[in-house]
Amino acid sequence: MNKEQKELIRKLNLKSVVECKEECKYNKAGQLTFCKYKDGTTTERHYNKAGQITFCKFKDGTTAECKYNKAGQLTFCKYSDGTTEEWHYNNAGKLTLWKETNNTYWIDGKPYRKEEKWK
């Protein structure tokens, strides 16, 4: 898992289950699926059969939907504000391209403008 994917997972994860004082629900695999906080806000998570997060609703009501390739690598996330992120890999499974909505491309951790990516 690369740095960018770890950061996304960090964003999708709750800061801590300790914050969840009212109610927490888990699926049969022991994964957190729902949390209600003292302030009345809630979070929600859905997982695929491989145990990867496919949908997340954050405390502020925003959402993220994520997709994975057959190798289990994160390939696409769409956020409720309309922004998206895409990840592309080579045949060896190495991340080769990360694209954000604003067409900023990150290759080997360095930003490239779209017109530079083919150089």
C-alpha positions, 0 to 999 in steps of 0.5 A: 500500500502506498502513501496516498492510499494510506492517507485515504484510508486514514481519512475514511477511518474514524479518529477513534472508536472512543469518540463514539459514546452512544452506539456502535454497530459491527458486522459479522466480520467485526468491522465498524459499520455504524456509529452514533455520537453524543452530538447526534451525528452518525457515521456509516461504513459499507464493505465488500466481500474482501473487507474493503470499505466501499462506502463511508458517511462521515460525521459532517454528512459527506460521503465517499464511494470507493472501488477496487480492482481484481487485485484488491487495489484501490482504483476509484473514489467519488466524494459527495462534493463531486470530487474524485480520485483515481489510481492506476497500476502497472502489471506488477501492481505498482502504482503508476498514476494518481489523478485528482479531480482537478487533473493534478497527476501524481507520479512517484509522489511528484505532481505533474500537469496533465500535459507533462505526464506523457514526457 
